[in-house]
Amino acid sequence: MSKLKPTYNCEKLYIWPMIDEENELYGSPVILTKKLMTYDDSTANNTTDLYGDGVVTDTAVDEGAGTLALGIHGLTDEEYASIYGVNIVNGAVVETGEEVPPYCCVALMARRGKNIVTLRKWPKVRFAKHTESVQQKQGNTTYSTPTLSGTFVLCERLNAKRVRRTVDLSTQAGASLARLWFEDPDIIAPGLANTSYLAATSDGDPITVFTDLTPGTLYLKGAAEAGTSPYKYYFAYRRRGNPGWTDVGDSDYTTTASQTVSLASDKTYEIKISVKDGADVVVDKLFTVTTAAQS
C-alpha cells in the first residue's frame, strides 16, 4: 500500500471572476502567483436519521456548500476591485457597500514532492470582503496579511464543485496538464483540452473577451491538446438570446484550425468553438463578445 505524502507548500494562484453568472462564463484571470501562503478547504455535511418501526434504519447525508480560505501576502487595488466587484474611480477603490462580489473560479497548485504536485480547482466561489487589522509595533515586528474567505457551490455548466488532480511534472503529460490548469478555467479533468481563442485580425494577440470592439472581422482559432488525433473543429456564433447557432464552418486538422466571422456593432454575441477527437470526445468552449461602434 502506497503512503500518501503530505502537502508542504502552496504555489501559484489564479482567480477568474465570472463576467456572465447566468451562463457561468469567466473573464480575465487575477494572477496571484507568489502571493499564496496557505489554503483551507472544508465542506459542511447535514445528516438526518431515518426511522422505521421506531428505530433508526438509515442515515441520510447531504453535503452543503463548502468554504475556502486563502492566506495571501496582499492585493493590489486592481486585484481587490476584480475579486470583490468594486469600481475604481480616478485611481481610487470606491466602495458603496452595495457591491455583490462575483462568483470566481479558483485554481492553485500545492507541492507534495520534488516533481509531484496537487492541482486544485473550485469553479464557483464567492468571496466576502476580508477584514483588515493592523497593530502598533511592540518589540518584534508583526505583519498583517489578508485572508480571502469564500463559499463554493456547484458550477452547473462544468458539473463540478471542486476538483483535485495529482500530477508528475517530470512527465510531458503532467507538465502539459499543469500548464492548461492555469491557462483555462474550464479545464477540470485530464483528456481532450480545447485551447481555442479569439483575436481581432488587426491585433494578433489572443484575447478571450472583447469590450468596445471596433466592428470588423474576428479571427477564430481552434486548437487541442491531449485526446486522440485527428481532431475536427466546429465554429458557430449567435446573438445572445437567440436559440439557434449560425454555422461558420468545420474543418479536419491534426493540430489547429481557424475561421473568420464578421459581427455587427453594438451587439452581444456568443461564440462557440468545439473540437471532437478521434475517440468522439467533444469539448466546447464559449466566448462572449460585445461589439461597439467605432468612435
N, C-alpha and C positions, 0 to 999 in steps of 0.2 A: 504494500500500500504506500503510495507516494505521500510525502509530507507537504502540507500546504505552507508555503513560505509566507512570512509576514510582509506587509506593505510598509516601507520605511521612508518614502519620500513622495511628495506631491509635485508634479511638474505640468506645466502647460495648461492654460485655462482659456477657453473660448466661450463667449456668450453671444448668441444670436437673438436679439429681440424680434418678436413677431411684428410684421407690418400689416398682416391681414389675419386677425384672430378667427374670423368666421371660417376661412378656408385653411387655417393653420399654416400660413406661409411666412418664411423668415426673411429678414433683411440682412444688412451687412453685419459682420461679427464685431463684438468688442473683444479685442485680443489682450489678455491679461497675463501673457507669458512672463515668467519670473516674478510674478506677484503673489502666486498662490502659496500659502503656508500649510493650511490644514483643510480638511473637509469632514463633515459629519452627515451621515445619511441614515435616516430611520423611517419606518412606517408604523402607523397605528393599526392595530387589529381589534376588531369588535367580535366578541364571542357571545353566543346565545345557546343556552341549554335547551334541548328539545325533549319534551316529556311524552311518555306513552305509558298508560296504565299507572300513572302516578310516580313513575321513576324516570330518571334521565336515560334516554336511549341513544342520544347522539348529541354532538356539539357542533353548531354551525359557526364557521369562522369567516368573517368578511374583512378584507383589507381596505382600509380607508386611505385618505391622502397621506403622502409622505412629506417629510421635512428635510431640507438640505441647507446646511450652514457652511459657508466658505470663508475661511480666515485668510485675508489678503493684506498686502502691505499698504494699499491705499488706492484711491481712484482719482483720476483727473476730472475736471469739470465736464468734459465731453463724455467720459465713461459714465459718470454719475447720471447725466441727463438721459443717456440712451437706456440704461438699465431701469431707471425709475420713471421714465416718460415725462421728464421735466423740460421746460423750454429754457434756452439760452438767449438772453436779450442783451444786445450790445456787449457780449463777452461775459455777462454775469448769469449765474444759475438762479433763476427766479421761480420760486415755488408759491403756489396759491393755496395749497392744501387740498385741492380738488383733483389732483392728478391721479390717474389709475395706472399703476405700473403695468407694462405689457407682459404677456407671457413670453418666456425665453426658452431656447434650447441651450443647455449647458453641457460642455464636453471637457473632460480633463484626463490626465494620464498620471498614474501612480506607479512608482518603480518597485519591483519585487526582487530584482536581481540585476546582474550586470547588463543583460540583454532582455530580461523578462519584464514586461510592463502590463498593467491592467488598464484598459481603456474603459472609461465610464461615460455614460451619456444619459441625460434627463431631458426628453424632448419638450416638456411643457412645465416650466417652473415660473411662478410669480413671486418676485422678491418684495418684501416690505422694507421701507426706508430704514437704514441702520441707525443706531444711536451713536453719539459721539461723546467721549468723556476724556477730559484732559486734566491732570492734576499738577500741582506745583512740585517742582523738583526738590526732593529732600534726600540728600546723600547720593545713593546710586541713581543713575539715570533710568527712567522708565519710559516706555513708548506706548502710545495709543494707536492701535490698529483696528480697522473696521471688520465686522463680520457681516457678510451678506446672508441673510436668513430668508428662505423662501419655502413655499409649499408646492409640491409637484403632484400632478394628476396625469391621467391617461391622455396621450395625444391620439385622437381617433384616426387621423389621417395615416399615421405611421403604425397605429395599433401597438403602441409601446408606452410604458410608464417610466421605466428605467432599464438601461441596457449595460451589460458588463461583458467584456471580451478580453481574454489574456492572450498576448501575442509575443513572439520571439523576434526582436528587432534585428537579429543577425541573419534572418531569412528574408528572401525577397518578398514573399507573400506577407510576412509580418510587417516589414517596413512599409510596404505599399498600403496595407490596411491602416496603419498608424497615421500615415500622411493623409489618406482620404478621410479619416475620422474627424480631422480638423478642417479639411477643405470644404466639406459638405455636411450641413446639419441633418440631412436626410439619410446619411449613411448610418445604419443601426445594426447591420449584420453583414458577415462576410458573404462573398459571392459576387454576382454581377453588379458593377457600380456604374451609374450613369453620371459622367463628369461634364455634361453639356454646359454651355454658357451662351449668353447673348452678347453682341457687340454692335455698335453703330459702325457702318462701313467707313465713316470718316475718322473713326477712332478705334484702333485695333485692340485696345486693352480690354480684357474680359470684364464685363460688368453684369451683375445679376439682376439689378433693379434700376430702372430709369425713372428719373423725375425731371420735369422741364426738358423733355427731349425734343430736339428740333425734328420736325416731321421729315421722313425720308425712309431710306431702306435700312432694315435691321439685318444683321448677319447672324444666322442661327448655326451653331456648331454642335454636333453630336459626337461624343467620344465615350469609350467604355474601357473599364479595367476589370480584370478577372473574368469569371464566366467562361463560356465556351465559344470560340470563334467558329464560323463567321457571324457577324452581327448585322442586324437590319435596323435601320433608323427610320423613324416616322416623325414628321413635323406637322404641327397644326396650330391654329390660333382661333380666338373668338372674342367678341366684345363681352365684357363682364355682364353677366345676367342672361346671356343667350344660352340656350340648352345645347345647341349643336356646335361642332367644330368645323372650321374651314381647313381642308386638307391642303398643305403646302407641297407635299410630296414625300416619297420614301426612297431609300437607297440601300443597296447592298454593298457593304465595305467590310474590310477586315480590321480597320483601325478607327477612322473618323469619317464623318460625312457632314455636309453643310448645305444650307439653303438660305435664300433671302426672302424677305417679305416687306411690303410697303404698308404702312399704317396711317390712318387719318389723324389729324391733330385734335387735341383737346378731348381725347377719348382714353378709356382704360381698357386694356386688353389682357387676356390670359394667353400665354404661350406654352405649348406642351411639346417636349422633345422626348420621345420614347425610344428605347432600344430593346431588341429581342435577340438573345444569343442563340447559338446552335442547339441548346437544350430546351428551347422555347421558354426560357425565363425572361419575363418582361419587367423593365424598370422605367417608370415615368418620372419626369422632372418638370415642375411647373414654375413659371415665372410670371410676375405681374408687371405690366408695362403701362405707365401713364405718359401720354404724349402731350406736348404743349406747343402752341403756335409760336413760330419764331418771332421774337420781338424786334 
